[in-house]
Amino acid sequence: MKLDAASKLPERARRVQLLKILDELMSQNLKALVFSQLIKILHLIETDVRPRG
């Protein structure tokens, strides 16, 4: 999904899309660095990602 299209999605849908991307990267044993202007969003993402390993 292009970033332009992702920016038009609601917040939860963007997180779901991010999790799909992160799952794909993790399946290839790759890492990702996620940036956000809002710490609250990073905490939500951390809550979603931490159980995945």
HTML snippet that shows the backbone in 3Dmol.js (N, CA, C, O; Angstrom):
<script src="https://3Dmol.org/build/3Dmol-min.js"></script>
<div id="view" style="width:600px;height:400px;position:relative"></div>
<script>
const pdb = `
ATOM      1  N   MET A   1       0.847  -1.167   0.000  1.00  0.00           N
ATOM      2  CA  MET A   1       0.000   0.000   0.000  1.00  0.00           C
ATOM      3  C   MET A   1       0.894   1.233   0.000  1.00  0.00           C
ATOM      4  O   MET A   1       1.857   1.302   0.764  1.00  0.00           O
ATOM      5  N   LYS A   2       0.590   2.178  -0.830  1.00  0.00           N
ATOM      6  CA  LYS A   2       1.366   3.410  -0.887  1.00  0.00           C
ATOM      7  C   LYS A   2       1.069   4.262   0.341  1.00  0.00           C
ATOM      8  O   LYS A   2      -0.004   4.159   0.935  1.00  0.00           O
ATOM      9  N   LEU A   3       2.021   5.096   0.710  1.00  0.00           N
ATOM     10  CA  LEU A   3       1.844   5.943   1.883  1.00  0.00           C
ATOM     11  C   LEU A   3       0.686   6.911   1.716  1.00  0.00           C
ATOM     12  O   LEU A   3      -0.015   7.197   2.686  1.00  0.00           O
ATOM     13  N   ASP A   4       0.468   7.423   0.510  1.00  0.00           N
ATOM     14  CA  ASP A   4      -0.639   8.348   0.274  1.00  0.00           C
ATOM     15  C   ASP A   4      -1.969   7.685   0.597  1.00  0.00           C
ATOM     16  O   ASP A   4      -2.829   8.291   1.236  1.00  0.00           O
ATOM     17  N   ALA A   5      -2.138   6.453   0.162  1.00  0.00           N
ATOM     18  CA  ALA A   5      -3.380   5.728   0.419  1.00  0.00           C
ATOM     19  C   ALA A   5      -3.518   5.418   1.902  1.00  0.00           C
ATOM     20  O   ALA A   5      -4.617   5.495   2.450  1.00  0.00           O
ATOM     21  N   ALA A   6      -2.425   5.071   2.552  1.00  0.00           N
ATOM     22  CA  ALA A   6      -2.468   4.735   3.978  1.00  0.00           C
ATOM     23  C   ALA A   6      -2.833   5.943   4.828  1.00  0.00           C
ATOM     24  O   ALA A   6      -3.481   5.791   5.864  1.00  0.00           O
ATOM     25  N   SER A   7      -2.435   7.124   4.416  1.00  0.00           N
ATOM     26  CA  SER A   7      -2.718   8.319   5.213  1.00  0.00           C
ATOM     27  C   SER A   7      -4.199   8.661   5.233  1.00  0.00           C
ATOM     28  O   SER A   7      -4.637   9.425   6.092  1.00  0.00           O
ATOM     29  N   LYS A   8      -4.980   8.114   4.310  1.00  0.00           N
ATOM     30  CA  LYS A   8      -6.412   8.386   4.257  1.00  0.00           C
ATOM     31  C   LYS A   8      -7.228   7.379   5.062  1.00  0.00           C
ATOM     32  O   LYS A   8      -8.441   7.533   5.197  1.00  0.00           O
ATOM     33  N   LEU A   9      -6.568   6.345   5.600  1.00  0.00           N
ATOM     34  CA  LEU A   9      -7.259   5.335   6.392  1.00  0.00           C
ATOM     35  C   LEU A   9      -7.444   5.827   7.821  1.00  0.00           C
ATOM     36  O   LEU A   9      -6.663   6.651   8.296  1.00  0.00           O
ATOM     37  N   PRO A  10      -8.479   5.325   8.520  1.00  0.00           N
ATOM     38  CA  PRO A  10      -8.620   5.653   9.939  1.00  0.00           C
ATOM     39  C   PRO A  10      -7.430   5.109  10.732  1.00  0.00           C
ATOM     40  O   PRO A  10      -6.728   4.209  10.271  1.00  0.00           O
ATOM     41  N   GLU A  11      -7.211   5.658  11.917  1.00  0.00           N
ATOM     42  CA  GLU A  11      -6.032   5.289  12.720  1.00  0.00           C
ATOM     43  C   GLU A  11      -5.922   3.786  12.927  1.00  0.00           C
ATOM     44  O   GLU A  11      -4.842   3.228  12.739  1.00  0.00           O
ATOM     45  N   ARG A  12      -6.999   3.115  13.305  1.00  0.00           N
ATOM     46  CA  ARG A  12      -6.947   1.667  13.566  1.00  0.00           C
ATOM     47  C   ARG A  12      -6.572   0.902  12.296  1.00  0.00           C
ATOM     48  O   ARG A  12      -5.792  -0.049  12.349  1.00  0.00           O
ATOM     49  N   ALA A  13      -7.121   1.314  11.169  1.00  0.00           N
ATOM     50  CA  ALA A  13      -6.814   0.636   9.904  1.00  0.00           C
ATOM     51  C   ALA A  13      -5.342   0.812   9.538  1.00  0.00           C
ATOM     52  O   ALA A  13      -4.724  -0.099   8.989  1.00  0.00           O
ATOM     53  N   ARG A  14      -4.786   1.976   9.841  1.00  0.00           N
ATOM     54  CA  ARG A  14      -3.353   2.192   9.576  1.00  0.00           C
ATOM     55  C   ARG A  14      -2.506   1.287  10.462  1.00  0.00           C
ATOM     56  O   ARG A  14      -1.495   0.745  10.015  1.00  0.00           O
ATOM     57  N   ARG A  15      -2.917   1.125  11.716  1.00  0.00           N
ATOM     58  CA  ARG A  15      -2.176   0.225  12.610  1.00  0.00           C
ATOM     59  C   ARG A  15      -2.261  -1.207  12.127  1.00  0.00           C
ATOM     60  O   ARG A  15      -1.267  -1.933  12.171  1.00  0.00           O
ATOM     61  N   VAL A  16      -3.425  -1.627  11.668  1.00  0.00           N
ATOM     62  CA  VAL A  16      -3.580  -2.990  11.146  1.00  0.00           C
ATOM     63  C   VAL A  16      -2.667  -3.181   9.940  1.00  0.00           C
ATOM     64  O   VAL A  16      -2.004  -4.212   9.823  1.00  0.00           O
ATOM     65  N   GLN A  17      -2.628  -2.208   9.052  1.00  0.00           N
ATOM     66  CA  GLN A  17      -1.762  -2.288   7.874  1.00  0.00           C
ATOM     67  C   GLN A  17      -0.293  -2.331   8.291  1.00  0.00           C
ATOM     68  O   GLN A  17       0.490  -3.097   7.729  1.00  0.00           O
ATOM     69  N   LEU A  18       0.080  -1.517   9.266  1.00  0.00           N
ATOM     70  CA  LEU A  18       1.454  -1.530   9.770  1.00  0.00           C
ATOM     71  C   LEU A  18       1.795  -2.898  10.343  1.00  0.00           C
ATOM     72  O   LEU A  18       2.891  -3.407  10.108  1.00  0.00           O
ATOM     73  N   LEU A  19       0.879  -3.499  11.088  1.00  0.00           N
ATOM     74  CA  LEU A  19       1.128  -4.825  11.667  1.00  0.00           C
ATOM     75  C   LEU A  19       1.318  -5.879  10.585  1.00  0.00           C
ATOM     76  O   LEU A  19       2.135  -6.786  10.740  1.00  0.00           O
ATOM     77  N   LYS A  20       0.573  -5.768   9.499  1.00  0.00           N
ATOM     78  CA  LYS A  20       0.754  -6.700   8.381  1.00  0.00           C
ATOM     79  C   LYS A  20       2.161  -6.560   7.795  1.00  0.00           C
ATOM     80  O   LYS A  20       2.830  -7.552   7.506  1.00  0.00           O
ATOM     81  N   ILE A  21       2.591  -5.319   7.628  1.00  0.00           N
ATOM     82  CA  ILE A  21       3.930  -5.068   7.089  1.00  0.00           C
ATOM     83  C   ILE A  21       4.990  -5.595   8.050  1.00  0.00           C
ATOM     84  O   ILE A  21       5.953  -6.234   7.625  1.00  0.00           O
ATOM     85  N   LEU A  22       4.816  -5.331   9.340  1.00  0.00           N
ATOM     86  CA  LEU A  22       5.788  -5.799  10.328  1.00  0.00           C
ATOM     87  C   LEU A  22       5.817  -7.320  10.402  1.00  0.00           C
ATOM     88  O   LEU A  22       6.888  -7.912  10.539  1.00  0.00           O
ATOM     89  N   ASP A  23       4.649  -7.958  10.312  1.00  0.00           N
ATOM     90  CA  ASP A  23       4.603  -9.428  10.300  1.00  0.00           C
ATOM     91  C   ASP A  23       5.385  -9.988   9.115  1.00  0.00           C
ATOM     92  O   ASP A  23       6.111 -10.973   9.245  1.00  0.00           O
ATOM     93  N   GLU A  24       5.225  -9.345   7.958  1.00  0.00           N
ATOM     94  CA  GLU A  24       5.943  -9.782   6.755  1.00  0.00           C
ATOM     95  C   GLU A  24       7.453  -9.636   6.952  1.00  0.00           C
ATOM     96  O   GLU A  24       8.218 -10.535   6.604  1.00  0.00           O
ATOM     97  N   LEU A  25       7.873  -8.513   7.505  1.00  0.00           N
ATOM     98  CA  LEU A  25       9.299  -8.299   7.757  1.00  0.00           C
ATOM     99  C   LEU A  25       9.838  -9.309   8.764  1.00  0.00           C
ATOM    100  O   LEU A  25      10.928  -9.852   8.583  1.00  0.00           O
ATOM    101  N   MET A  26       9.074  -9.560   9.823  1.00  0.00           N
ATOM    102  CA  MET A  26       9.508 -10.507  10.852  1.00  0.00           C
ATOM    103  C   MET A  26       9.595 -11.923  10.297  1.00  0.00           C
ATOM    104  O   MET A  26      10.459 -12.699  10.707  1.00  0.00           O
ATOM    105  N   SER A  27       8.705 -12.265   9.368  1.00  0.00           N
ATOM    106  CA  SER A  27       8.752 -13.603   8.772  1.00  0.00           C
ATOM    107  C   SER A  27      10.022 -13.798   7.942  1.00  0.00           C
ATOM    108  O   SER A  27      10.462 -14.927   7.720  1.00  0.00           O
ATOM    109  N   GLN A  28      10.605 -12.689   7.488  1.00  0.00           N
ATOM    110  CA  GLN A  28      11.854 -12.733   6.728  1.00  0.00           C
ATOM    111  C   GLN A  28      13.064 -12.468   7.632  1.00  0.00           C
ATOM    112  O   GLN A  28      14.186 -12.288   7.161  1.00  0.00           O
ATOM    113  N   ASN A  29      12.801 -12.449   8.947  1.00  0.00           N
ATOM    114  CA  ASN A  29      13.845 -12.212   9.939  1.00  0.00           C
ATOM    115  C   ASN A  29      14.489 -10.833   9.772  1.00  0.00           C
ATOM    116  O   ASN A  29      15.682 -10.661  10.022  1.00  0.00           O
ATOM    117  N   LEU A  30      13.685  -9.858   9.347  1.00  0.00           N
ATOM    118  CA  LEU A  30      14.142  -8.482   9.189  1.00  0.00           C
ATOM    119  C   LEU A  30      13.612  -7.638  10.340  1.00  0.00           C
ATOM    120  O   LEU A  30      12.719  -8.061  11.075  1.00  0.00           O
ATOM    121  N   LYS A  31      14.165  -6.454  10.488  1.00  0.00           N
ATOM    122  CA  LYS A  31      13.744  -5.538  11.543  1.00  0.00           C
ATOM    123  C   LYS A  31      13.228  -4.253  10.915  1.00  0.00           C
ATOM    124  O   LYS A  31      13.501  -3.954   9.753  1.00  0.00           O
ATOM    125  N   ALA A  32      12.472  -3.498  11.714  1.00  0.00           N
ATOM    126  CA  ALA A  32      11.943  -2.221  11.245  1.00  0.00           C
ATOM    127  C   ALA A  32      12.058  -1.195  12.360  1.00  0.00           C
ATOM    128  O   ALA A  32      12.022  -1.535  13.543  1.00  0.00           O
ATOM    129  N   LEU A  33      12.193   0.036  11.975  1.00  0.00           N
ATOM    130  CA  LEU A  33      12.213   1.149  12.908  1.00  0.00           C
ATOM    131  C   LEU A  33      10.986   1.996  12.596  1.00  0.00           C
ATOM    132  O   LEU A  33      10.823   2.467  11.470  1.00  0.00           O
ATOM    133  N   VAL A  34      10.128   2.188  13.586  1.00  0.00           N
ATOM    134  CA  VAL A  34       8.861   2.897  13.383  1.00  0.00           C
ATOM    135  C   VAL A  34       8.946   4.255  14.074  1.00  0.00           C
ATOM    136  O   VAL A  34       9.285   4.342  15.254  1.00  0.00           O
ATOM    137  N   PHE A  35       8.637   5.298  13.334  1.00  0.00           N
ATOM    138  CA  PHE A  35       8.628   6.657  13.860  1.00  0.00           C
ATOM    139  C   PHE A  35       7.199   7.165  13.927  1.00  0.00           C
ATOM    140  O   PHE A  35       6.357   6.795  13.109  1.00  0.00           O
ATOM    141  N   SER A  36       6.936   8.013  14.905  1.00  0.00           N
ATOM    142  CA  SER A  36       5.653   8.696  15.001  1.00  0.00           C
ATOM    143  C   SER A  36       5.875  10.012  15.728  1.00  0.00           C
ATOM    144  O   SER A  36       6.778  10.130  16.556  1.00  0.00           O
ATOM    145  N   GLN A  37       5.054  10.990  15.415  1.00  0.00           N
ATOM    146  CA  GLN A  37       5.121  12.257  16.135  1.00  0.00           C
ATOM    147  C   GLN A  37       4.417  12.156  17.481  1.00  0.00           C
ATOM    148  O   GLN A  37       4.620  13.001  18.353  1.00  0.00           O
ATOM    149  N   LEU A  38       3.595  11.134  17.657  1.00  0.00           N
ATOM    150  CA  LEU A  38       2.811  10.989  18.881  1.00  0.00           C
ATOM    151  C   LEU A  38       3.260   9.763  19.669  1.00  0.00           C
ATOM    152  O   LEU A  38       3.200   8.639  19.170  1.00  0.00           O
ATOM    153  N   ILE A  39       3.704   9.981  20.884  1.00  0.00           N
ATOM    154  CA  ILE A  39       4.145   8.871  21.731  1.00  0.00           C
ATOM    155  C   ILE A  39       2.985   7.924  22.013  1.00  0.00           C
ATOM    156  O   ILE A  39       3.183   6.714  22.119  1.00  0.00           O
ATOM    157  N   LYS A  40       1.781   8.463  22.135  1.00  0.00           N
ATOM    158  CA  LYS A  40       0.592   7.635  22.384  1.00  0.00           C
ATOM    159  C   LYS A  40       0.444   6.561  21.306  1.00  0.00           C
ATOM    160  O   LYS A  40       0.140   5.408  21.609  1.00  0.00           O
ATOM    161  N   ILE A  41       0.657   6.940  20.067  1.00  0.00           N
ATOM    162  CA  ILE A  41       0.546   5.991  18.954  1.00  0.00           C
ATOM    163  C   ILE A  41       1.634   4.926  19.058  1.00  0.00           C
ATOM    164  O   ILE A  41       1.376   3.748  18.814  1.00  0.00           O
ATOM    165  N   LEU A  42       2.842   5.333  19.419  1.00  0.00           N
ATOM    166  CA  LEU A  42       3.926   4.360  19.572  1.00  0.00           C
ATOM    167  C   LEU A  42       3.615   3.356  20.678  1.00  0.00           C
ATOM    168  O   LEU A  42       3.939   2.175  20.553  1.00  0.00           O
ATOM    169  N   HIS A  43       2.991   3.817  21.757  1.00  0.00           N
ATOM    170  CA  HIS A  43       2.601   2.897  22.833  1.00  0.00           C
ATOM    171  C   HIS A  43       1.541   1.911  22.344  1.00  0.00           C
ATOM    172  O   HIS A  43       1.588   0.730  22.689  1.00  0.00           O
ATOM    173  N   LEU A  44       0.593   2.383  21.548  1.00  0.00           N
ATOM    174  CA  LEU A  44      -0.429   1.489  20.993  1.00  0.00           C
ATOM    175  C   LEU A  44       0.202   0.448  20.074  1.00  0.00           C
ATOM    176  O   LEU A  44      -0.143  -0.732  20.129  1.00  0.00           O
ATOM    177  N   ILE A  45       1.119   0.890  19.238  1.00  0.00           N
ATOM    178  CA  ILE A  45       1.809  -0.029  18.326  1.00  0.00           C
ATOM    179  C   ILE A  45       2.626  -1.040  19.129  1.00  0.00           C
ATOM    180  O   ILE A  45       2.644  -2.229  18.810  1.00  0.00           O
ATOM    181  N   GLU A  46       3.299  -0.560  20.168  1.00  0.00           N
ATOM    182  CA  GLU A  46       4.081  -1.471  21.015  1.00  0.00           C
ATOM    183  C   GLU A  46       3.178  -2.539  21.632  1.00  0.00           C
ATOM    184  O   GLU A  46       3.547  -3.712  21.689  1.00  0.00           O
ATOM    185  N   THR A  47       1.997  -2.130  22.092  1.00  0.00           N
ATOM    186  CA  THR A  47       1.036  -3.075  22.669  1.00  0.00           C
ATOM    187  C   THR A  47       0.618  -4.123  21.644  1.00  0.00           C
ATOM    188  O   THR A  47       0.413  -5.287  21.989  1.00  0.00           O
ATOM    189  N   ASP A  48       0.494  -3.713  20.396  1.00  0.00           N
ATOM    190  CA  ASP A  48       0.120  -4.647  19.327  1.00  0.00           C
ATOM    191  C   ASP A  48       1.275  -5.574  18.948  1.00  0.00           C
ATOM    192  O   ASP A  48       1.061  -6.753  18.665  1.00  0.00           O
ATOM    193  N   VAL A  49       2.490  -5.046  18.942  1.00  0.00           N
ATOM    194  CA  VAL A  49       3.648  -5.778  18.418  1.00  0.00           C
ATOM    195  C   VAL A  49       4.295  -6.693  19.457  1.00  0.00           C
ATOM    196  O   VAL A  49       4.747  -7.787  19.120  1.00  0.00           O
ATOM    197  N   ARG A  50       4.343  -6.266  20.687  1.00  0.00           N
ATOM    198  CA  ARG A  50       5.075  -7.018  21.721  1.00  0.00           C
ATOM    199  C   ARG A  50       4.663  -8.490  21.799  1.00  0.00           C
ATOM    200  O   ARG A  50       5.550  -9.339  21.889  1.00  0.00           O
ATOM    201  N   PRO A  51       3.372  -8.846  21.771  1.00  0.00           N
ATOM    202  CA  PRO A  51       3.013 -10.276  21.820  1.00  0.00           C
ATOM    203  C   PRO A  51       3.513 -11.076  20.609  1.00  0.00           C
ATOM    204  O   PRO A  51       3.639 -12.299  20.679  1.00  0.00           O
ATOM    205  N   ARG A  52       3.793 -10.391  19.515  1.00  0.00           N
ATOM    206  CA  ARG A  52       4.259 -11.074  18.302  1.00  0.00           C
ATOM    207  C   ARG A  52       5.740 -11.444  18.384  1.00  0.00           C
ATOM    208  O   ARG A  52       6.232 -12.241  17.587  1.00  0.00           O
ATOM    209  N   GLY A  53       6.433 -10.867  19.341  1.00  0.00           N
ATOM    210  CA  GLY A  53       7.853 -11.183  19.510  1.00  0.00           C
ATOM    211  C   GLY A  53       8.689 -10.094  18.982  1.00  0.00           C
ATOM    212  O   GLY A  53       9.916 -10.177  19.034  1.00  0.00           O
TER     213      GLY A  53
END
`;
const viewer = $3Dmol.createViewer("view");
viewer.addModel(pdb, "pdb");
viewer.setStyle({}, {cartoon: {color: "spectrum"}});
viewer.zoomTo();
viewer.render();
</script>
